[in-house]
Amino acid sequence: MAREAIDARLAPAPAETLPLSECIGRVLREDVYAERDNPPFDRVCMDGMAIRSEVFGKGVRRFTIEATQAAGAPALTLAGARNAIEVMTGAIMPRGTDCVIPLEEYDVEAGIVSLNDKASAEPYRNVQRRGSDSQPGVPMLRAGIRLGAPEIAVVASAGLARVSVSRPPRFMIVSTGDELVAPGLPIAEHQVRRSNAYALVAALREHGFGKVGDDHILDSEEMLQQRLARHLAATDVLILSGGVSKGRFDFVPKVLKSLHVEEVFHQVAQRPGLPMWFGVGPEGQAVFGLPGNPVSTLICLIRYVVPAMNTAMGAQAAAPEPIGLAVPVTRGRPTASFVPVSIRYDPDGARSALPRMPHGSGDFLALAGTHGFIELPPRTDAYPEGFVADLYRW
């Protein structure tokens, strides 16, 4: 399998220790443990009055307010069993109390709190017990998780100002071909717009990879030799769009070989994307030669490059996302097929994949408005409605 062959040859991304404020979106490379019980004390969960539940159980409904326990203040101690301490959300529970009566269940007059008929006082009502979230010695986060806002909060709660994360790979996107012209420049009848590079850069950035450059090289073996040598020296991942097939001007495999890039495989039994190429540079650089047709290029990036880079960074593997076909696909294929789809939701909330078949691998317009693509396995028969396949989101 192509993915297994790629993963087997990729070098792990280096780790670096950064301030927590710079770690959003990074992959964690160490387990994170609580520095103490979390919460570190029995914590008040809402504003109200703290009392002893056993006194309430004896029928007492009027309590004298003896003090106020503010959040962030040391714990007070209840002086009298028939007294109450006013408490604020987030405060430590006063010693000698074990439940909090919320505001809507009592009235206060002249320092006396009177509980109404709705009041109840079960032990630890409206109290979060010490250590109920986490305890020292038990990981709160495991290495491999991507740090979003909730995870950043967890790391901060562990008292860590800096944390070990994967260094994102440095990408270079190279599109080849004399026929390509950048948007905004004059274009001749025989030329086409250079669009693949824009799609690849956008997709990588959308998946959290920020260090992405791009270059356009003409169909010149000498030029390819010079520029690819420079890019290999400066990047971790080189992605080429076009020039990897077997045409007269498809110089990429030959040039890469001359630069001591080891070919791992060339061609994958799939449609689209048959000519895909993968190799490893002399310093462990990952080199992907993606087909030049727009549909093939983007699909191969999402199917192979993005998950491979996540694996190299130590990210936890995402589980396959199965989805059923909304309508049949009437023709089977002898190889795996990648079919762009939009997700359809029925009135009852059930979802299914609605295929949008491109008019060939150059029909990039068919991708607009889709949510991703499904992978249909080799099959001689048609794929019936409801056939379950793995979904890959753009």
N, C-alpha and C positions, 0 to 999 in steps of 0.2 A: 504494500500500500504506500502511496506517495507520502501521506502524512507521517507514517512511521519512519520512512526513510529520511525525511527531513529532520524529524525530532532526534533521530539517532546521531545525526551529525552536527547538530547545533551546539555551540559552546554556551554554557550558562552565562547570563548577563552578569557583569560585576555588580557588587553591592556597594552602597555608599551610605554614610550616616549623615542625615540632614536635620536641620531644625524642623520641628513639627509643622510650622507654618508653611514649609515648602514641600510637604509630602502629599498634598491632595492629588489623587489619581495615581499615586505610585503603588507598586506591589510590595507588600511587607515582607521582609526577609528574616524576621525573628519573631518568636512567640512573645506575646505581651501578657504579663502577669499583674494581678492587682498588688499594689504595694501594701494594702491593708484590707480589712473587711470593707465591702461596699454594699450598702452604705456603712460608714464606720461607726454608726450609732443607731439606736432606734430613732427613726426620723418621723417627724410630724408631716402628714400628707395634706392637711388642709387647716386653714385658720379655724380656731374654736377654743374649747375649754378642755383641758386635760384633768381627768379625775381618776379615782380608783374604781374599777368596775365592780368590785365586791361590795362597795358602799352603795352603789346604785342598786345592786341586787338585793340589798336589805330594805329597799323602798325609799331611800333618801332621794329627793328631787330638788332640793335647794342647797346651794353651796356658796360659801363665802370666797370671793376672789382675793387671793393673797399676794399675787405677783403676776408679772408678764414675762414669758420666755421668748426672747427674740431669736431669730435665725442668726447663727454665728456667735452667740453668747454661750458661755459655759453653762452646764446643766444646773438648774435650781433644784431644790429638794422640797417636796410638799411637807409643810409643817403640821397640818391637821388633816385627819382622814376625811372630814366633812368639808374640806376646802377644795378649791379649784385653782388652777394656774392657767391664765390666758396664754395660748400658744400661737405662733405664726408658722406658716408653711415652710418646711425646710429646717425648722429648729430641732434641736435634740430634745427628746422627751424628758421632762423633769423627772427626777428620781422620786419614786413613790407613787407615780401615776402609770396607767397602762392602757388608756383609751382616750380618744378625742371626740367630744361632742361637737358637731358642726354648727355654724352660726344659725341656720334655719331651725334648729331644734331647741332653742332657748331664748329667754329674754333677760336683760340685765337692768337692774334698778338699784341704786344706792349701794353698789358693790356686791350685790347678791345676784347670782345667776339662778334662774328658775327654769327647769326643764319642762317642755311641753309634752303632750301625749304622744308625739311622734318620736320622742327621744329613745335611743337604745344605747347600751354601753357594754357590748361584748368585749372581752379582753383583746387588746391590740386592734380595736376598730380604728381605722384611719391612721394606722401606724405601720411604717415599713420597717420590718425587723432588721437588725444589724446582720450584715453578711448575706442577706437574701438574694442579692444580685450576683455577687462573686466573693471569693475568699482567696487569700494568699496561697500560692502553690498550684492554683488551677488556672490554666490559660484563659484569658478573656478573648484574645484573638490569636489565631494560628498564622504562621508564616504562609504566604501565598494569597492572602486576601488583598483585594484592591482597596485602598484607603479612600473612602468617601467621607462626607461630613459626619455620619454617625460613628464611623471607625476612628476618625480623628479625635472625636470626643472621648472615646474609650481609651485611646492611648494617653490623652491628656489626664484622664482620671487616674491612670496608673502612675502619674507623676513623672512621665518621661518628657523631657524637653527636646530630645533628639531621638531618632529611631533609624534602624537600618532598613533601607529600601533598595530595590533594583534600579540601576541606572538605565534609563530608557535607551534603546538602540538609536544610533544615528543612521538615518535613511538617505539614500540618494536615488531618485527616480530618473531613469534615462529612457527617453523615447528616441527611436532611430527612424530614419527615412527621409529621403529628399522631398517627398510629397507633402510633408507636414508644414503648416504655416500657423503661427501663433495668432490667437484672436486679436483683432484690432489692426492687423497688418494687411496690405493689399494681397489678394489671392488670385491666382490664375485658374483657368478652366480645368486644368489637369491636376490641381492640388486640392488638399483637404485640410480642414482645421486640425490643429494639434489639441485634441481634447482628452486623450487618455491620461496624460500626466496630471491634468487638473482633477480628474476623477480620483486617481490614485492618491494624490496629496490630500484631497479632501477626506477620502475614506480613512486614511491613516490618522489624520488629525481628529476625525470624529471618534476613532477608537482610542484616543488618548495619547497618541504618539506625536509629540510636538516638534521633534528635531528632524524635519523632512526638507530636503532640497530637491531640485529637479534640473535637468539638463536636456538639451536636444542635440543629437549628433547625426550628421548626414551619413549616407551610405558610402562611407569611405573607410577602408580597412585601416589605413594609416591614422586617420583621425580617431577612429574607435580605439586603436591601440594606445594612443597618447592619453586620451581623456579617461578611458576606463582605468588605466593604470593610476591616474591621479585620484579618481574617485575611490578605488579600492584602498588606497593608502589613508583616506580621510574618513571612511564610513565603516559602520558595522554591517549594514545590510544594503546591498546593491540590487535594485529592481529594474530590469530592462523590459520595455514594452516594444515588441516587434524585433525582427531580425533573428528569431530563434528557429525558424522553420528550415526548409531545405532548398530555398530558392537561390538563384545565382548571387543575389546581393545580401543574403542572410549570413553576414560575416560574424555574428556575435559568438557562436560556439567556438569557431576557430580562434578568434582573438582572445577569448577567455582562456583557452587552453595555452596559448602562448604566454599568458600572464600567470601561469601556474595555478589556475583555478581548476580544481578537480571536479570533473563531471560525476555527479551521483546518479542522475537519471535524465533522460531526454525522451519525452513523450509519455503521456498518461492516457490510459484507455478510458476516455471520457469525452462527452460532447456538451458544450463547446470546451475548447482548451487542450486539444490533443497535443500540440507542439510544446507544451510547457517544459521548461528546462530548470534543473536545480544543480548547484554545485557549491563547493566550499573553497574559499580563497586561501592563500598561503599562511595568513595570520588568523584563520578561523572565520573570516567574513562569510556571511550567508549571501549567496548570489542566486537570484530568481530571474529566469528568463521567461517572461509572460508573453503569450501570443499577442499580436498587434491589434486584432479585432477588438473593438470596445467591450462587447459583452463578455468575451473570453477573458479579457484583461481584468475586469472588475470582479468577475466571479472567482477567478483563480486567486486574486488577492485575498478575498474574504474567506474562501474555502481553505487556503493553505498558508498564506503569509501571516495574516493576523493571528490565527491560533498558534502558529509555530513561534511567533515572537512572544506571545503571552507565556507559552511554555518555557521559553528560554529565560524569561524574567522570573520564573518560579511561581507564576500565577496558578491558582487552583483551576483545574480543568472545568470548563462549563459543561453541564450535562446536555445531551442532545435535546432539541426541542421538537417533539413529534407533532405532526399535524396531518389531518386527513384531507384528501382532495375534495373540492367542492363539486367538480364535474370530472368525468372520465378524461384520461389522456389516451387517445384512441390508437396510438401506435407504440409498440414496444421497441426497444433498442438493444443491440448486443453489448453495448457499453453503458457505464453510468451516465446519466443525463442530469444536467442542471437546468431547472426550469424556473424562470422568474415568476413570482406570484404576488398577488395582493391578498391580504387576510380579510375574509368576509365573516361578519358576525350575524348570526341568526337572532330573531326576536327573543329567544330564550337564553341568549348569551353564548351559545355554542359557536365555535369558530372553525373555519375551514380555509383551505388554500385555493384561490382561484387562479389558474395558470394564465399567464400572458405570454404566448409563444412569440418570440422575435422572428422577424423575417431574415433569418441567418444571424451569424455572430457579429455582423456589423451594424445591426439594428439597435443602436443604443437608445433610440426613442422609446422602445418597448420597456425599458427599465424605469422610466420616469413614472413616479406614483406607485411603484411596487414597494413592498416591505422587505423583500429579500428573494431568496430562491430556495427551492427544494431539491434534494438529491434523490433521483429515482434510480433504483438498482437495475442492473441488466435484466431484461425480461423479454421473452418472445411474444407474449400476449399483451393486450392493452392493460392499462392501469385503471381499474374501475373507480367509480365515485366512492369516496371513503377510504381509499388506499392510503395507508399511513406512511409518511416519509419524514425525514429530518429537515427542519427549516433552518436556514442560515440567514440571519437578518443583515441588511446592509450596514 
